[in-house]
Amino acid sequence: MPTEPLFDSHCHLNDPAFAHDLDAVLARAREAGVTEMLVVGYDPLSSRRAVELAAAYPSLYAAVGIAPHSAQEYGPEALGEIAALAQHPRVVALGEAGLEYHHGPDHQRQKALFAAHIRLAEELCLPLVIHSRDADEDLWELIAREGLSRGVLHCFTGGAELLRRATARGLYVSISGIASFPKAGAVHAAARDCPAERLLIETDAPYLAPVPHRGARNQPAYLARTLEAVARLRRVAPASLAATTRHNALCLFAPLPAFAIS
Protein backbone atom coordinates (compact mmCIF):
# COMPACT_ATOMS: atom_id res chain seq x y z
CA MET A 1 0.00 0.00 0.00
CA PRO A 2 1.41 3.45 -0.88
CA THR A 3 2.30 5.74 1.99
CA GLU A 4 0.16 8.47 0.39
CA PRO A 5 -3.54 8.15 -0.56
CA LEU A 6 -4.44 7.72 -4.22
CA PHE A 7 -7.15 9.26 -6.42
CA ASP A 8 -8.38 7.11 -9.32
CA SER A 9 -9.31 9.87 -11.76
CA HIS A 10 -11.26 7.63 -14.16
CA CYS A 11 -13.05 4.34 -13.59
CA HIS A 12 -16.29 2.71 -14.67
CA LEU A 13 -17.66 1.14 -11.52
CA ASN A 14 -21.02 1.73 -13.20
CA ASP A 15 -20.10 -1.00 -15.71
CA PRO A 16 -22.01 -4.31 -15.48
CA ALA A 17 -18.65 -5.99 -14.76
CA PHE A 18 -18.98 -4.70 -11.18
CA ALA A 19 -22.67 -5.43 -10.69
CA HIS A 20 -22.18 -8.39 -8.34
CA ASP A 21 -19.17 -7.52 -6.17
CA LEU A 22 -18.89 -3.74 -5.94
CA ASP A 23 -18.58 -3.67 -2.15
CA ALA A 24 -15.66 -6.10 -2.30
CA VAL A 25 -14.05 -4.05 -5.08
CA LEU A 26 -14.31 -0.90 -2.96
CA ALA A 27 -12.93 -2.71 0.09
CA ARG A 28 -9.88 -3.78 -1.93
CA ALA A 29 -9.48 -0.22 -3.17
CA ARG A 30 -9.43 1.08 0.40
CA GLU A 31 -6.86 -1.55 1.39
CA ALA A 32 -4.69 -0.43 -1.56
CA GLY A 33 -4.83 3.20 -0.44
CA VAL A 34 -7.31 4.49 -3.02
CA THR A 35 -9.36 7.09 -1.16
CA GLU A 36 -11.28 8.75 -4.01
CA MET A 37 -12.58 7.48 -7.33
CA LEU A 38 -14.29 9.29 -10.19
CA VAL A 39 -17.01 7.10 -11.72
CA VAL A 40 -17.43 8.19 -15.33
CA GLY A 41 -20.57 7.87 -17.43
CA TYR A 42 -20.52 7.09 -21.14
CA ASP A 43 -24.22 7.33 -22.02
CA PRO A 44 -27.38 8.45 -20.19
CA LEU A 45 -27.94 5.11 -18.44
CA SER A 46 -24.37 4.75 -17.19
CA SER A 47 -24.36 8.41 -16.18
CA ARG A 48 -27.45 7.88 -14.05
CA ARG A 49 -25.75 4.87 -12.47
CA ALA A 50 -22.60 6.92 -11.78
CA VAL A 51 -24.68 9.48 -9.89
CA GLU A 52 -26.45 6.75 -7.92
CA LEU A 53 -23.13 5.22 -6.88
CA ALA A 54 -21.60 8.57 -5.94
CA ALA A 55 -24.63 9.35 -3.80
CA ALA A 56 -24.34 5.99 -2.04
CA TYR A 57 -20.57 5.78 -1.39
CA PRO A 58 -18.56 8.64 0.17
CA SER A 59 -15.37 7.72 -1.71
CA LEU A 60 -17.03 8.02 -5.12
CA TYR A 61 -17.74 11.04 -7.30
CA ALA A 62 -19.46 11.13 -10.68
CA ALA A 63 -18.91 12.45 -14.18
CA VAL A 64 -21.84 12.42 -16.59
CA GLY A 65 -21.73 12.44 -20.37
CA ILE A 66 -21.98 10.57 -23.65
CA ALA A 67 -18.85 8.95 -25.07
CA PRO A 68 -18.10 9.13 -28.80
CA HIS A 69 -18.81 5.40 -29.15
CA SER A 70 -22.49 6.30 -28.59
CA ALA A 71 -22.64 9.18 -31.08
CA GLN A 72 -24.64 7.11 -33.54
CA GLU A 73 -27.35 6.57 -30.94
CA TYR A 74 -27.26 9.95 -29.20
CA GLY A 75 -26.81 13.45 -30.56
CA PRO A 76 -26.46 16.87 -28.92
CA GLU A 77 -30.18 16.85 -28.14
CA ALA A 78 -29.54 14.09 -25.57
CA LEU A 79 -27.51 16.47 -23.43
CA GLY A 80 -30.64 17.79 -21.74
CA GLU A 81 -30.67 14.74 -19.47
CA ILE A 82 -26.91 15.05 -18.91
CA ALA A 83 -27.32 18.69 -17.89
CA ALA A 84 -30.04 17.70 -15.42
CA LEU A 85 -27.86 14.96 -13.91
CA ALA A 86 -24.99 17.43 -13.61
CA GLN A 87 -26.97 19.39 -11.03
CA HIS A 88 -26.41 16.64 -8.47
CA PRO A 89 -23.87 17.72 -5.81
CA ARG A 90 -21.79 14.57 -6.30
CA VAL A 91 -21.23 15.34 -9.99
CA VAL A 92 -17.84 17.02 -10.37
CA ALA A 93 -17.27 16.79 -14.15
CA LEU A 94 -18.89 16.23 -17.52
CA GLY A 95 -17.84 13.30 -19.65
CA GLU A 96 -16.57 11.26 -20.89
CA ALA A 97 -16.86 12.87 -24.29
CA GLY A 98 -14.56 13.28 -27.25
CA LEU A 99 -13.51 11.68 -30.51
CA GLU A 100 -12.90 8.00 -31.26
CA TYR A 101 -11.53 7.57 -34.77
CA HIS A 102 -10.02 4.10 -34.31
CA HIS A 103 -13.34 2.28 -34.53
CA GLY A 104 -15.97 4.88 -33.68
CA PRO A 105 -19.10 5.97 -35.58
CA ASP A 106 -19.51 8.81 -38.08
CA HIS A 107 -16.91 11.51 -37.46
CA GLN A 108 -19.27 14.41 -38.05
CA ARG A 109 -21.74 13.11 -35.48
CA GLN A 110 -18.89 12.64 -33.01
CA LYS A 111 -17.64 16.17 -33.54
CA ALA A 112 -21.10 17.68 -33.08
CA LEU A 113 -21.60 15.76 -29.85
CA PHE A 114 -18.16 16.68 -28.50
CA ALA A 115 -18.64 20.37 -29.31
CA ALA A 116 -21.96 20.31 -27.47
CA HIS A 117 -20.26 18.80 -24.42
CA ILE A 118 -17.63 21.55 -24.43
CA ARG A 119 -20.31 24.24 -24.56
CA LEU A 120 -22.24 22.58 -21.73
CA ALA A 121 -19.10 22.20 -19.61
CA GLU A 122 -18.37 25.90 -20.00
CA GLU A 123 -21.98 26.81 -19.23
CA LEU A 124 -21.99 24.70 -16.06
CA CYS A 125 -18.42 25.63 -15.04
CA LEU A 126 -17.45 21.96 -14.88
CA PRO A 127 -14.28 20.29 -16.16
CA LEU A 128 -14.64 17.93 -19.11
CA VAL A 129 -13.31 14.35 -19.14
CA ILE A 130 -12.06 13.84 -22.69
CA HIS A 131 -11.71 10.63 -24.68
CA SER A 132 -9.44 10.81 -27.72
CA ARG A 133 -8.09 8.10 -29.98
CA ASP A 134 -6.46 8.66 -33.36
CA ALA A 135 -8.06 12.11 -33.51
CA ASP A 136 -5.45 14.56 -32.21
CA GLU A 137 -5.90 17.31 -34.81
CA ASP A 138 -9.70 17.33 -34.94
CA LEU A 139 -9.87 17.11 -31.17
CA TRP A 140 -7.63 20.11 -30.72
CA GLU A 141 -9.45 22.13 -33.36
CA LEU A 142 -12.70 21.70 -31.42
CA ILE A 143 -11.11 22.41 -28.03
CA ALA A 144 -9.64 25.65 -29.37
CA ARG A 145 -12.72 26.70 -31.34
CA GLU A 146 -15.20 26.06 -28.53
CA GLY A 147 -12.92 27.53 -25.86
CA LEU A 148 -12.62 24.68 -23.37
CA SER A 149 -11.06 26.04 -20.19
CA ARG A 150 -10.92 23.02 -17.84
CA GLY A 151 -10.57 19.34 -18.47
CA VAL A 152 -8.49 16.18 -18.62
CA LEU A 153 -7.39 14.03 -21.53
CA HIS A 154 -8.07 10.64 -20.00
CA CYS A 155 -6.12 7.46 -20.82
CA PHE A 156 -3.73 9.59 -22.84
CA THR A 157 -2.37 7.92 -25.98
CA GLY A 158 -1.85 11.04 -28.09
CA GLY A 159 1.31 12.46 -29.54
CA ALA A 160 3.87 14.89 -28.18
CA GLU A 161 2.22 17.89 -29.87
CA LEU A 162 -1.17 17.20 -28.30
CA LEU A 163 0.54 16.82 -24.92
CA ARG A 164 2.29 20.16 -25.39
CA ARG A 165 -0.85 21.97 -26.52
CA ALA A 166 -3.04 20.51 -23.80
CA THR A 167 -0.73 21.25 -20.90
CA ALA A 168 0.07 24.73 -22.23
CA ARG A 169 -3.67 25.42 -22.22
CA GLY A 170 -3.92 24.28 -18.60
CA LEU A 171 -5.60 20.95 -19.29
CA TYR A 172 -4.64 17.83 -17.37
CA VAL A 173 -3.36 14.53 -18.77
CA SER A 174 -4.26 11.20 -17.17
CA ILE A 175 -2.09 8.12 -17.56
CA SER A 176 -3.57 4.62 -17.39
CA GLY A 177 -2.18 1.13 -16.89
CA ILE A 178 -0.88 1.24 -20.47
CA ALA A 179 2.18 2.89 -18.91
CA SER A 180 3.10 -0.52 -17.50
CA PHE A 181 3.01 -2.23 -20.92
CA PRO A 182 6.54 -2.81 -22.25
CA LYS A 183 5.91 -1.67 -25.85
CA ALA A 184 3.80 1.43 -25.17
CA GLY A 185 6.48 3.93 -26.18
CA ALA A 186 4.19 6.89 -26.84
CA VAL A 187 2.47 6.52 -23.47
CA HIS A 188 5.83 6.10 -21.75
CA ALA A 189 6.96 9.38 -23.32
CA ALA A 190 3.80 11.19 -22.20
CA ALA A 191 4.08 9.82 -18.67
CA ARG A 192 7.69 10.98 -18.56
CA ASP A 193 7.24 14.39 -20.17
CA CYS A 194 3.93 15.66 -18.78
CA PRO A 195 4.48 18.58 -16.38
CA ALA A 196 4.02 17.34 -12.83
CA GLU A 197 1.34 19.92 -12.10
CA ARG A 198 -0.81 18.59 -14.98
CA LEU A 199 -0.49 14.84 -14.34
CA LEU A 200 -3.22 12.46 -13.15
CA ILE A 201 -3.38 8.66 -12.96
CA GLU A 202 -6.32 6.35 -13.55
CA THR A 203 -7.37 2.74 -13.95
CA ASP A 204 -10.12 3.06 -16.59
CA ALA A 205 -11.48 -0.03 -14.83
CA PRO A 206 -12.68 -2.56 -15.85
CA TYR A 207 -10.38 -2.01 -18.85
CA LEU A 208 -6.60 -1.86 -19.34
CA ALA A 209 -5.40 -3.64 -16.22
CA PRO A 210 -1.72 -2.90 -15.59
CA VAL A 211 1.05 -5.48 -15.51
CA PRO A 212 1.02 -8.00 -13.77
CA HIS A 213 -2.79 -8.09 -14.02
CA ARG A 214 -2.94 -7.43 -17.77
CA GLY A 215 -5.90 -9.21 -19.35
CA ALA A 216 -7.85 -9.45 -16.09
CA ARG A 217 -10.73 -7.24 -15.02
CA ASN A 218 -9.17 -3.98 -13.92
CA GLN A 219 -10.20 -2.38 -10.62
CA PRO A 220 -9.22 0.68 -8.56
CA ALA A 221 -7.05 -1.45 -6.25
CA TYR A 222 -4.64 -1.87 -9.17
CA LEU A 223 -3.99 1.88 -9.38
CA ALA A 224 -0.84 1.39 -7.29
CA ARG A 225 0.65 -0.63 -10.17
CA THR A 226 0.09 2.24 -12.57
CA LEU A 227 1.53 4.63 -10.00
CA GLU A 228 4.67 2.49 -9.75
CA ALA A 229 5.07 2.33 -13.53
CA VAL A 230 4.73 6.09 -13.96
CA ALA A 231 7.05 6.76 -11.02
CA ARG A 232 9.72 4.56 -12.63
CA LEU A 233 9.39 6.41 -15.92
CA ARG A 234 9.67 9.78 -14.18
CA ARG A 235 12.38 8.61 -11.76
CA VAL A 236 10.51 9.83 -8.72
CA ALA A 237 9.37 8.16 -5.52
CA PRO A 238 5.90 6.57 -5.76
CA ALA A 239 4.79 8.32 -2.56
CA SER A 240 5.73 11.70 -3.99
CA LEU A 241 3.89 10.97 -7.24
CA ALA A 242 0.84 9.76 -5.32
CA ALA A 243 0.69 13.05 -3.45
CA THR A 244 1.17 15.09 -6.62
CA THR A 245 -1.46 13.30 -8.70
CA ARG A 246 -4.04 13.30 -5.91
CA HIS A 247 -3.50 17.01 -5.30
CA ASN A 248 -3.95 17.64 -9.03
CA ALA A 249 -7.18 15.64 -9.12
CA LEU A 250 -8.56 17.51 -6.13
CA CYS A 251 -7.69 20.81 -7.80
CA LEU A 252 -9.30 19.82 -11.10
CA PHE A 253 -12.50 18.53 -9.56
CA ALA A 254 -12.80 21.32 -6.94
CA PRO A 255 -14.55 23.16 -5.45
CA LEU A 256 -16.06 20.35 -3.44
CA PRO A 257 -17.05 20.64 0.23
CA ALA A 258 -15.92 17.06 0.86
CA PHE A 259 -12.44 17.69 -0.55
CA ALA A 260 -9.73 19.15 1.67
CA ILE A 261 -6.97 20.30 -0.65
CA SER A 262 -3.65 20.44 1.15
C-alpha positions as CSV (number, residue, x, y, z in Angstrom):
1,M,0.0,0.0,0.0
2,P,1.4,3.5,-0.9
3,T,2.3,5.7,2.0
4,E,0.2,8.5,0.4
5,P,-3.5,8.1,-0.6
6,L,-4.4,7.7,-4.2
7,F,-7.1,9.3,-6.4
8,D,-8.4,7.1,-9.3
9,S,-9.3,9.9,-11.8
10,H,-11.3,7.6,-14.2
11,C,-13.1,4.3,-13.6
12,H,-16.3,2.7,-14.7
13,L,-17.7,1.1,-11.5
14,N,-21.0,1.7,-13.2
15,D,-20.1,-1.0,-15.7
16,P,-22.0,-4.3,-15.5
17,A,-18.7,-6.0,-14.8
18,F,-19.0,-4.7,-11.2
19,A,-22.7,-5.4,-10.7
20,H,-22.2,-8.4,-8.3
21,D,-19.2,-7.5,-6.2
22,L,-18.9,-3.7,-5.9
23,D,-18.6,-3.7,-2.2
24,A,-15.7,-6.1,-2.3
25,V,-14.0,-4.0,-5.1
26,L,-14.3,-0.9,-3.0
27,A,-12.9,-2.7,0.1
28,R,-9.9,-3.8,-1.9
29,A,-9.5,-0.2,-3.2
30,R,-9.4,1.1,0.4
31,E,-6.9,-1.6,1.4
32,A,-4.7,-0.4,-1.6
33,G,-4.8,3.2,-0.4
34,V,-7.3,4.5,-3.0
35,T,-9.4,7.1,-1.2
36,E,-11.3,8.8,-4.0
37,M,-12.6,7.5,-7.3
38,L,-14.3,9.3,-10.2
39,V,-17.0,7.1,-11.7
40,V,-17.4,8.2,-15.3
41,G,-20.6,7.9,-17.4
42,Y,-20.5,7.1,-21.1
43,D,-24.2,7.3,-22.0
44,P,-27.4,8.5,-20.2
45,L,-27.9,5.1,-18.4
46,S,-24.4,4.8,-17.2
47,S,-24.4,8.4,-16.2
48,R,-27.5,7.9,-14.0
49,R,-25.8,4.9,-12.5
50,A,-22.6,6.9,-11.8
51,V,-24.7,9.5,-9.9
52,E,-26.4,6.8,-7.9
53,L,-23.1,5.2,-6.9
54,A,-21.6,8.6,-5.9
55,A,-24.6,9.3,-3.8
56,A,-24.3,6.0,-2.0
57,Y,-20.6,5.8,-1.4
58,P,-18.6,8.6,0.2
59,S,-15.4,7.7,-1.7
60,L,-17.0,8.0,-5.1
61,Y,-17.7,11.0,-7.3
62,A,-19.5,11.1,-10.7
63,A,-18.9,12.5,-14.2
64,V,-21.8,12.4,-16.6
65,G,-21.7,12.4,-20.4
66,I,-22.0,10.6,-23.6
67,A,-18.9,9.0,-25.1
68,P,-18.1,9.1,-28.8
69,H,-18.8,5.4,-29.2
70,S,-22.5,6.3,-28.6
71,A,-22.6,9.2,-31.1
72,Q,-24.6,7.1,-33.5
73,E,-27.3,6.6,-30.9
74,Y,-27.3,9.9,-29.2
75,G,-26.8,13.5,-30.6
76,P,-26.5,16.9,-28.9
77,E,-30.2,16.9,-28.1
78,A,-29.5,14.1,-25.6
79,L,-27.5,16.5,-23.4
80,G,-30.6,17.8,-21.7
81,E,-30.7,14.7,-19.5
82,I,-26.9,15.0,-18.9
83,A,-27.3,18.7,-17.9
84,A,-30.0,17.7,-15.4
85,L,-27.9,15.0,-13.9
86,A,-25.0,17.4,-13.6
87,Q,-27.0,19.4,-11.0
88,H,-26.4,16.6,-8.5
89,P,-23.9,17.7,-5.8
90,R,-21.8,14.6,-6.3
91,V,-21.2,15.3,-10.0
92,V,-17.8,17.0,-10.4
93,A,-17.3,16.8,-14.1
94,L,-18.9,16.2,-17.5
95,G,-17.8,13.3,-19.6
96,E,-16.6,11.3,-20.9
97,A,-16.9,12.9,-24.3
98,G,-14.6,13.3,-27.2
99,L,-13.5,11.7,-30.5
100,E,-12.9,8.0,-31.3
101,Y,-11.5,7.6,-34.8
102,H,-10.0,4.1,-34.3
103,H,-13.3,2.3,-34.5
104,G,-16.0,4.9,-33.7
105,P,-19.1,6.0,-35.6
106,D,-19.5,8.8,-38.1
107,H,-16.9,11.5,-37.5
108,Q,-19.3,14.4,-38.0
109,R,-21.7,13.1,-35.5
110,Q,-18.9,12.6,-33.0
111,K,-17.6,16.2,-33.5
112,A,-21.1,17.7,-33.1
113,L,-21.6,15.8,-29.8
114,F,-18.2,16.7,-28.5
115,A,-18.6,20.4,-29.3
116,A,-22.0,20.3,-27.5
117,H,-20.3,18.8,-24.4
118,I,-17.6,21.5,-24.4
119,R,-20.3,24.2,-24.6
120,L,-22.2,22.6,-21.7
121,A,-19.1,22.2,-19.6
122,E,-18.4,25.9,-20.0
123,E,-22.0,26.8,-19.2
124,L,-22.0,24.7,-16.1
125,C,-18.4,25.6,-15.0
126,L,-17.4,22.0,-14.9
127,P,-14.3,20.3,-16.2
128,L,-14.6,17.9,-19.1
129,V,-13.3,14.4,-19.1
130,I,-12.1,13.8,-22.7
131,H,-11.7,10.6,-24.7
132,S,-9.4,10.8,-27.7
133,R,-8.1,8.1,-30.0
134,D,-6.5,8.7,-33.4
135,A,-8.1,12.1,-33.5
136,D,-5.5,14.6,-32.2
137,E,-5.9,17.3,-34.8
138,D,-9.7,17.3,-34.9
139,L,-9.9,17.1,-31.2
140,W,-7.6,20.1,-30.7
141,E,-9.5,22.1,-33.4
142,L,-12.7,21.7,-31.4
143,I,-11.1,22.4,-28.0
144,A,-9.6,25.6,-29.4
145,R,-12.7,26.7,-31.3
146,E,-15.2,26.1,-28.5
147,G,-12.9,27.5,-25.9
148,L,-12.6,24.7,-23.4
149,S,-11.1,26.0,-20.2
150,R,-10.9,23.0,-17.8
151,G,-10.6,19.3,-18.5
152,V,-8.5,16.2,-18.6
153,L,-7.4,14.0,-21.5
154,H,-8.1,10.6,-20.0
155,C,-6.1,7.5,-20.8
156,F,-3.7,9.6,-22.8
157,T,-2.4,7.9,-26.0
158,G,-1.8,11.0,-28.1
159,G,1.3,12.5,-29.5
160,A,3.9,14.9,-28.2
161,E,2.2,17.9,-29.9
162,L,-1.2,17.2,-28.3
163,L,0.5,16.8,-24.9
164,R,2.3,20.2,-25.4
165,R,-0.8,22.0,-26.5
166,A,-3.0,20.5,-23.8
167,T,-0.7,21.3,-20.9
168,A,0.1,24.7,-22.2
169,R,-3.7,25.4,-22.2
170,G,-3.9,24.3,-18.6
171,L,-5.6,20.9,-19.3
172,Y,-4.6,17.8,-17.4
173,V,-3.4,14.5,-18.8
174,S,-4.3,11.2,-17.2
175,I,-2.1,8.1,-17.6
176,S,-3.6,4.6,-17.4
177,G,-2.2,1.1,-16.9
178,I,-0.9,1.2,-20.5
179,A,2.2,2.9,-18.9
180,S,3.1,-0.5,-17.5
181,F,3.0,-2.2,-20.9
182,P,6.5,-2.8,-22.3
183,K,5.9,-1.7,-25.8
184,A,3.8,1.4,-25.2
185,G,6.5,3.9,-26.2
186,A,4.2,6.9,-26.8
187,V,2.5,6.5,-23.5
188,H,5.8,6.1,-21.8
189,A,7.0,9.4,-23.3
190,A,3.8,11.2,-22.2
191,A,4.1,9.8,-18.7
192,R,7.7,11.0,-18.6
193,D,7.2,14.4,-20.2
194,C,3.9,15.7,-18.8
195,P,4.5,18.6,-16.4
196,A,4.0,17.3,-12.8
197,E,1.3,19.9,-12.1
198,R,-0.8,18.6,-15.0
199,L,-0.5,14.8,-14.3
200,L,-3.2,12.5,-13.1
201,I,-3.4,8.7,-13.0
202,E,-6.3,6.4,-13.5
203,T,-7.4,2.7,-13.9
204,D,-10.1,3.1,-16.6
205,A,-11.5,0.0,-14.8
206,P,-12.7,-2.6,-15.9
207,Y,-10.4,-2.0,-18.9
208,L,-6.6,-1.9,-19.3
209,A,-5.4,-3.6,-16.2
210,P,-1.7,-2.9,-15.6
211,V,1.1,-5.5,-15.5
212,P,1.0,-8.0,-13.8
213,H,-2.8,-8.1,-14.0
214,R,-2.9,-7.4,-17.8
215,G,-5.9,-9.2,-19.3
216,A,-7.8,-9.4,-16.1
217,R,-10.7,-7.2,-15.0
218,N,-9.2,-4.0,-13.9
219,Q,-10.2,-2.4,-10.6
220,P,-9.2,0.7,-8.6
221,A,-7.0,-1.4,-6.3
222,Y,-4.6,-1.9,-9.2
223,L,-4.0,1.9,-9.4
224,A,-0.8,1.4,-7.3
225,R,0.7,-0.6,-10.2
226,T,0.1,2.2,-12.6
227,L,1.5,4.6,-10.0
228,E,4.7,2.5,-9.8
229,A,5.1,2.3,-13.5
230,V,4.7,6.1,-14.0
231,A,7.1,6.8,-11.0
232,R,9.7,4.6,-12.6
233,L,9.4,6.4,-15.9
234,R,9.7,9.8,-14.2
235,R,12.4,8.6,-11.8
236,V,10.5,9.8,-8.7
237,A,9.4,8.2,-5.5
238,P,5.9,6.6,-5.8
239,A,4.8,8.3,-2.6
240,S,5.7,11.7,-4.0
241,L,3.9,11.0,-7.2
242,A,0.8,9.8,-5.3
243,A,0.7,13.1,-3.4
244,T,1.2,15.1,-6.6
245,T,-1.5,13.3,-8.7
246,R,-4.0,13.3,-5.9
247,H,-3.5,17.0,-5.3
248,N,-3.9,17.6,-9.0
249,A,-7.2,15.6,-9.1
250,L,-8.6,17.5,-6.1
251,C,-7.7,20.8,-7.8
252,L,-9.3,19.8,-11.1
253,F,-12.5,18.5,-9.6
254,A,-12.8,21.3,-6.9
255,P,-14.5,23.2,-5.5
256,L,-16.1,20.3,-3.4
257,P,-17.0,20.6,0.2
258,A,-15.9,17.1,0.9
259,F,-12.4,17.7,-0.5
260,A,-9.7,19.1,1.7
261,I,-7.0,20.3,-0.6
262,S,-3.6,20.4,1.2
